[in-house]
């Protein structure tokens, strides 16, 4: 998807349009996210984009938008600058939308081998990658929230990530391989 400097929608290719639905849609020329946390994160990115001077880069972490009855969507923001603008007219940023595909249970072994996770960490990471919240994942694994938080900290260290959204985006990228 292409957006202008104020966050107004310009264009979406067919792949992006297929991901749009009730939880992530375009209304009034703007991308609307039903997930409140994702909407707040997206709003911060748009505010930073508005104040971005020409030639400056925008480094924004991926945004994970949870959806009801559908896989979460990861939104990555890529700024369009200088000479790259001409093909995109007045586009200031491209939004890359990816649906998160949960790793199959057998893929836990991939997470163990790829990042040196313990089996317990790999199971938690797989649940987070499928869009579960930390609290829901802790319940599913029958561990306390504090145990799950401790495991997530270890997963962050082993995957060189610092935020859950970045971790989910990383794990989602493994699912596309």
Residue, then its C-alpha position, 0 to 999 in steps of 0.5 A: x500500500x502507498x500512503x502520503x505524508x499525512x497517512x492518506x491512502x493512495x493505492x493498494x495492490x491486489x495482494x494488500x487488498x486481499x488482506x483487508x477486511x473488517x479488522x484492517x480496512x480503508x475508510x475515509x482515505x485512511x488505514x483503519x486498524x480495529x486492534x487498539x494497540x496496533x492503531x496506536x502504534x500506527x498513529x505514532x508512525x504516521x505522526x513521525x512520518x508527518x514530521x520527517x524531513x526530506x532525506x531523513x529515514x524513518x525507522x519503525x518497528x513492525x506493527x502486528x494487527x490482531x484480527x478476530x477470526x483471522x490471522x494477525x497482519x504484520x505491517x512494515x513501513x518503508x519510507x519513500x524518499x527523493x528520486x524514488x517518489x516519481x513512480x509513486x507520485x506523492x507517496x511518502x511511505x509504503x506499507x507492506x502487509x503480511x498475514x502471519x502464518x503460524x508455525x506448525x507444531x513440527x516447526x518448533x524444531x526449526x525454532x529450536x535449531x534456528x535460535x537455540x530455543x529450549x522446547x518450552x521457549x519454542x512452544x511459547x514462540x510458536x503460540x506468539x507467532x500465531x497471534x496469541x497474546x502472552x496471557x493466552x499463551x501462558x494459559x495454553x501452556x499451563x504456566x504462570x504469566x511470570x514464567x511466560x514473561x521470563x521465557x519471552x525475555x530469554x527468547x528476545x535475547x536469543x533472537x536479538x529482538x526487543x519487542x514482541x511485534x518484532x519477534x512475531x514478524x521475525x517468526x512470521x518470516x520463517x513461515x514463508x521460507 
